[in-house]
């Protein structure tokens, strides 16, 4: 008896368990994926994730976490309008160096902001000192990091409701799909386009009815 048949017979004699069922299902899925890939005639090995792609994913996740801390601060109801962190964002997006220096001086005067190095658990960490609100400290630190990496532009205001959000894609202008749809429905160009489509649809139905 060939070795493949002996192995198949031995597998049939082994009692099935939920754990074994899951393992066999995973193996069948891997075999199916490999067969689909090799049938395309590109390569004889299954596709693998590139290290560069993995690094980009990790970097994007880190940027989003840092951006959400800024968004959380900007959307606070008790935050004073036009406070230094918001102004720093607008100045940074406009590459206004003089304005950035002005806001930093304002932060230093209002909050006495300072970074102090400290060794904790064998690692160097930075403590925020001053009179900053607890939620403002991580927002300010992460703002600096996102600005250095060129990702601060993703922290933006929704063009429908004015709420701050973090844009996963560079072309996003709204904080949710619902607000995007509402903005489109209220746009005169969108209304004119829908009205033209409705007229064409009625014309087609009328022509069909006439025939």
C-alpha positions, 0 to 999 in steps of 0.5 A: 500500500502506498504511503499516502494511502496508509496515512489517509487510512491512519487518519480515518482511524483516529477519532475526530475531536473539535480541535482536530476538526479545526486543524484539518479545516485550516490545512484544507484552507491552506491547500486550497489557497496554495492551489489557487495561487499556483494555478495562476502560473506566477510562482510555485510558492504561496504569497507571503507578507513583505516586511516593509508592508508589515512595518507600514501597517504597524506605523499606520496603527501607531499614528492612528492611536496617537492621532485619536488622543489628539482627536479626543482632546479636541472634541472635549466639551470643556475645552476652550475654543482656540486653545493652544493645541488647536492653534498649533495644529492649524499653524503646523498645517500652514507651515507657519513657523512664526505662529508655531513659536508664538503658540509654544510661547503661549503654552509655556506661559499658560501651562508652564509646559516642560518635558522631563526625562525619567528612568522607569523600569530600566527604560527612558521615559518622558514626563510632562510637567506643568499645569496642563490638563491630564488629557492635554499632555498626551495630545500635545506630545503626540501632536509633535510626533505626528508633525515630525512624521508628516501625518498631522494632516490626518487630524482634521475637522468634519466638513459636515458637523465640524467634529474632529476626526482622524482620517485613515485615507488622505481624501476623507473629509467627513467623520462618518459615512452618514455625514458624507451622505447627508452632505451629498444630499444637501449639495446643489450639484448632487441634487441636480445630478439626481434630478437629471437621472430621475428624468432619464429614468422616467423617459426610458420607462415612458418609451418602453410603455409607448412600445 
